[in-house]
Amino acid sequence: MNVKLGMNLLLFGTEIDERLFPVLEQIKEIGFDGVEVPIFDVNPEVWFAWRKKLDELDLDRIAVTINGADFNQISPNVNERKATLERNKQAIDCAVILDSKLLTGPFHSALGVFTGKAPTSHELGWAKENLWELAEYADSMGLTLGLEYLNRFESYLATSTDELLSLVNEINHPACKVMFDTFHANIEEKSLFEAVQKMDENLVHVQLSENDRGTLGTGHVNVEEVLLALKSINYGGMISIEAFSEKLAAANIWRKMFESEEQLMRDSFSYLKGLISAMK
């Protein structure tokens, strides 16, 4: 498999600033090809230093963002929908400065916001309308959107491969694609292999995450099955390791699941690299 391996910086919490630059050096030293950089601060000036540092280290970068309760693209409030669209366009501007070719994440709706019902036709219509416009803007800036579905306990607009592909097909824009996260898929899919194959040419990014968000290879997510599926569709993008700790409040993790961030990164990288090498 000809893929690049990345590390998601949310392992270190949500304060994404220059204090993480030594972490970037460590990620490079371990052997990773790139990083996932969360775009929460949509002030463009923040990201010039990040681009310079990543260029110095020769690390690829993929931008990721989420929308919290204050920004909901499927809100019944038209002003909130407009504000969310503009906020996500700002995230694209930051991704351009970072020199990422993707903006990934579950920004189709707000994380942790529920109505207690399935998505309505109005909500699906608002998502289609706003995401098409966002894809138009991304396309004009040389970026592609990689939408992510979350499990039913974190979101409700798109909670499976089938639902996400249905949404993307409705949006029907060449700059609107999908990504795959094994944490959510492990909950929602009958077969990880089949889910990846369904995504096929729409798949632009992959996150490998254990069922407990800990060190890759220590849980029960079938990573080898996912890699075989990726090989079957000739996937050539980045595969990122995503793990969380108590530093990420939104993950609701109250117990320590690994020795240190460095241990998690080294062991996860070694495990993944070994599986990929065995497939050649």
N, C-alpha and C positions, 0 to 999 in steps of 0.2 A: 504493500500500500504506500502510495506517495502522498503522505499527509504531513501537516505541521502540527506540533503539539504546543498547546498553550496553557496558561494558568490564569484562573479568574481571581482578581484582586479583592473580591468581597470576603475572602478568607480573613482579611485583615480589618474588616468592618466597613463602615460607610463614609469615613473621613478620608476621601481620596485627594490627597495633596502631596506636596513635594517631600514630606516626611517618609513617603513610601519609596523614594528613589533608591535607597540601599536595598530594599526588597527586590526591585527590578534587577539590580546587579546580581543578587543571589539567584533569582530565577534564571538569568542568563548563565550563570556558573553551573547550575544544576544540569542544564542542557536543553531547556525549553526554547522553542522557536519564536514564541510570542506571548502576548498577554491579552486578557479581556479587561478593558478599562471601563468602569462604571461612570457614566455621565449623569451626575446628579446636580452638579453646579453648572448651569448653562451660561455662565459668563465666559465668552470666548477667550478673554485674555488669560484665563487660567491654563489653557491647554497648549500654548506655544512652548512653554518650558518642558511639558511632557513630550511633545513631539521631538524636541531637541534631544532629550535624554534617551528616548526610545531609538532614535536614529543613531546616537552614539553607541548604543549597545547592540544595534542591528537586530532589534526585536520587532516582529510584526505586531500589529495591534488591531483589536476588534472592539468597537464601541458598543456598549450595552446600556440601556436605560429602562426605567420603570416609571409608572405613574401611580402616585399615591392618591389618597382620598380627595385631595384638593384639585386633582386634574383627572377627569374622567371623560373619555372620548364618547361614552354612551350615556352620559347624564341627560335627564329630561330637560335640563336647563341649557338653553341654546348658548348663553354667554359662557357657561363653563365648557361646553364643547369647543367653542371658538378659542377660548383661552388655552385649552389643552392642545389644540392643533398648533397654535403659535408656539407653545412651550416645546412641543416635539420638533418643530422646525428649528428652534434654537438648539436643541440637542443635535440635530443634523449639522448645523453650522459648527458646533464644537467638534463633532466627529470629523468634519472636513479638515479643521485645523490639526487635529490629531493625526490625520492622514490614514484614517480607517476607510475601507471601502464598504463596510457594513454598519448598520445600526440595528442591533438585535435586542430582543426582550419582549415582555408581555405588555407593551404599551398600547395594545388594542383596547384596553379597559383599565380600571383602577384596581390595584392590588388590595385584596381584603375587603372590597366593597360588595355587598350582596343585597338583593331585593327579596330573597326567599323564594324566588320563582325562576323558571327557565328564562333565557333571553327572549324578549319579545320581538316581533317583526319590526317595531320601531327602533329598538336598540340595535338590531342587526343592520337596519338601514342606515342609522347614524354611523355605525362602525364602517360600513362600506363606503359611505360618502366621505368621511373624514380621512380614512386610510388611503383612499384613492388619491385625494388631494395631497396627502403627505408623501405618497409614493411618487407623485408627479414632481414634488419639490426635491425629493431625494434623487430622482433620476436627473434632474437639471443640475444637481451638484455632484453627479458622478458616483452616487451611493445606491446601495440596494438595501431594502428593509428585510430583516429576518424575523418574522413574527414567531413568538413562542407561546405554546399553550401551557397553562398551569393546571395542577390537579384541582378537583372540585372543592377542596377545602381552602383554596387561596383565590379562586376566581370562578366565574360562571359563564362568561361569553363563549370561550373555547377551551374545552377541558380534555380533548383527545385529538389524535391525528385526524380522524374523519371530520370532526367539527372545525379544526383549524384549516384543513384543505378546502372544506366547503366555503369558509369565509374568504380565503384567498382566491378561490375560483370566482366568487361573487365580485370581489374587488377587481379582478381581471386586469392587472397592471404588470408589465414585465419587470418592474422594479420592486415588486412586493412578493417575497418568497417566505420560506419557513425555516425554522431551526428545530433541533431535537434535543431534549433534556431527559436523561435516563431517570432522574429522580421522579419526575411527574409521570413519565411513561411506565415506570415500574408499578405505579398505583393504578393507572387508568387503562393500560393496554393488555389485551390477551396475549400478544406476542410482540416482543421488541423487534424481532427480525422482520415481521410483516409490516410493522409500523414504519420502519425505516424504508422498506421497499416501496410502500405507498407514497412516501414523500419524494423519492426518486429525484427527478431533475429540479424539483422545487426546493431541495435541501441545500442550504448555503452555510450552515454552521451546526456544530454538534458540541454539546456539553455532556461529559461523563461525570455522574455524581452517584455516590453510594446511597443506599436506602436510608442511612442515618446521617448523611452529609459528611461522613468522616473520610478516613484514608481509603483511597480506591483499592479494591481487591480484598477488603476486610469484611465486606457485607455480602448480601445475596443478589445484588444486581449482576446479571449475566453480561459482563462486558465483552467477553469473547463473541457472544451471539451478535451483539451490536456491531462489532468490528467486521464480522463475516458478512453482515447485511450491507455495511458500508462498502466493503470490497465488491459485493455483487452488483452494486449500482455505480461502481467506479467513482466513488466520492473522492474528491481531491482537495477539499477545503481544510480548515483547521479543526482539530479535536481538542477541546479545552477541558481541563479538570476543574470542576466546581465543588468546593467544599466550604462549609460554614462552621462558625464557632459561636461562643457566647457573645462575641463582639458584634454580631449582626442581630440586633434585637428582633427584627421582623421574622427571623427563622425560628424563634421560640425554642432555642436550645439552652437548656439549663444545666447541662452536665458536660464535663470535659471528655472528649472522645479521642484525643490524640495527645502525644507528648508535647509537641510544639509545631508551629507552622512549618518550620524547616523540615522536621521529620515527616510531616504529612506530604509536603511537596516532593521530597526525595523518594520516599517509598512509593507514592502514587506514580511518579514519573518512571521509576524503575519497573514497576509492575506493568504499566501500559506499554512501555518500550519493549519489554520482554514479549508480551502478547503479539505485538505488531511484527517483531523480528521473527517470531515462530511461524507467521503466516506467509512469509516470503518464499 
